[in-house]
Amino acid sequence: MRLTACLLLLTGLTGCVPFAESVYRSFSPDAMRQIIVQEYGCSSDCAVRVVLQDKWRRETIASASDCHVAFAHAAWKGSLVSVFIDGAWCGKIRVAYDTATGKHIDFASTGDWLRRDIVSAYRITPQELAATNGDALACVTNEGSVGPSRAASEFYARHRKRPR
């Protein structure tokens, strides 16, 4: 009852209805950890969080505000995870993390295997790569295109429950 009253008060004072949606998940090769990309916020202002979850804890390893997830992908190499998100209005979110040490690592050091994983997962063609000067990350964004990229459309079909 108190929670309901608090939510009604919050809605009345701010004019927004808070929500949270997990829009993408990726499990580690041993299935002991997962990356969860979440959209949080109100109808007029969304934030994105990248959460690492294991059996015992959840940790936000990246976040940005004024975002909408147009594309997200994570690739694992042992205890390392590399995440790329096209956050639409807030730009690109890039994070690389070593789950064994609990520390961020340089995203550039993971870029090659993340790109290869995206090319494989979304079956990006040589023609699509040629159109973006060989950059797989550009193939999955909407930059410079009239509409969503084929890979971004496929992301929506796979991971989003409703069109936006």
Secondary structure as UniProt FT lines:
FT   HELIX           2..14
FT   STRAND          19..27
FT   TURN            29..30
FT   STRAND          34..42
FT   TURN            43..44
FT   STRAND          45..53
FT   STRAND          58..65
FT   STRAND          71..77
FT   TURN            78..79
FT   STRAND          80..86
FT   HELIX           88..90
FT   STRAND          92..98
FT   TURN            99..102
FT   STRAND          103..105
FT   HELIX           107..109
FT   HELIX           111..121
FT   TURN            122..123
FT   HELIX           126..131
FT   TURN            132..134
FT   HELIX           136..139
FT   TURN            143..144
FT   HELIX           150..159
//
